[in-house]
Amino acid sequence: MGLLSQRSEGDDEFADLSLSGLQGLDDGPEESTYDLDDWSERGRAMLRERLVTLAVPHRWESELTLVVATADEAWVERVMDQVEDDLADALDPDLPQVAYDLADWSAEHRDELFALLEEEAIPFGVEGDELFAHEIDEERVDELVEAVVSPEAVPATVGDGGGDAMGELFVAADLLLHEPFSAPGALALLDARTAAAAGSAPYGMDRAWWDGVLAQADVLLGLLDADDPDDEAIVEHATRLRDGLRPFV
């Protein structure tokens, strides 16, 4: 039966036609729900503001539950990813901070320091001639500052094996960046990773940072050992490993 149908003879009303097939039209669009109880209050506040600014249709069932039309899911998830990226790069006002006076720094040195901080995903902010970082990152920021103002003071190699391994990892990553299926590059990476496991972190380098470097090397080794190696992924991870080590070798 179509949308318009003849009324039966038993109908008392005078109209000859009636509407049918309209059931379910008041149900509304399908909706998707996001439970954001693992987000910080600051993160949810940023998300609220961003959704309003971008005029994304949505509603909040509670402080922790976001509801959107399923058709807008991809859009909303892109916004959420952007907020998470912004949070990762931004200072948390609730955490203790330290300040660095950059008044005597040249523009080139400032740009170099900012690039290093961004490469290592260390949140920071700049107001005038002052740079602010979280107190928990102070030791690593101090090392990066020293690497910029006195690059000759940052040891490339030291006797504990960590510095040697750092240089060897850099060389191996550079080989794989240019030749992703290079046997010498793969062997060099394996040798460097083995040497790093036998020693401590390079002198002056933060242990957590060094563990992150070794984790990158492990990912790269896993890609090289795959049944069907992905050359683009190898180049991507080799580039990341090499560029992260470049300031220190």
QUILIN-V975972 format. One record per backbone hydrogen bond with DSSP energy under -0.5 kcal/mol. CO is the residue of the C=O (numbers start at 1). NH is the residue of the N-H. Records with the same first field share a line. If there is no record, write none. Layout:
# QUILIN-V975972
CO=NH / NH
This chain:
# QUILIN-V975972
3=20
5=18
8=11
16=7
18=5
22=25
24=27
30=70
32=68
33=35
34=36 / 66
36=39
40=44
41=45
42=46
43=47
44=48
45=49
46=50
47=51
48=52
49=53
50=54
51=56
52=55
55=57
59=61 / 67
62=65
64=36 / 66
65=61 / 62
66=34
67=59
68=32
69=72
70=73
72=76
73=77
74=78
75=79
76=80
77=81
78=82
79=83
80=84
81=85
82=86
83=87
84=88
85=89
86=90
89=124
91=93
92=95
96=135
98=133
100=102 / 131
102=105
106=110
107=111
108=112
109=113
110=114
111=115
112=116
113=117
114=118
115=119
116=120
117=122
118=121
121=123
123=134
125=132
127=130
129=102
130=127
131=100
132=125
133=98
134=137
135=138
137=141
138=142
139=143
140=144
141=145
142=146
143=147
144=148
145=149
146=150
150=153
151=154
153=155
158=161 / 164
160=200
161=165
162=166
163=167
164=168
165=169
166=170
167=171
168=172
169=173
170=174
171=175
172=176
173=177
174=178
175=179
179=182
182=186
183=187
184=188
185=189
186=190
187=191
188=192
189=193
190=194
191=195
192=196
193=197
194=198
195=199
196=199
202=205
206=210
207=211
208=212
209=213
210=214
211=215
212=216
213=217
214=218
215=219
216=220
217=221
218=222
219=223
220=224
221=225
223=226
226=229
229=231
230=234
231=235
232=236
233=237
234=238
235=239
236=240
237=241
238=242
239=243
240=244
241=245
242=246
243=247
245=248 / 249
246=249
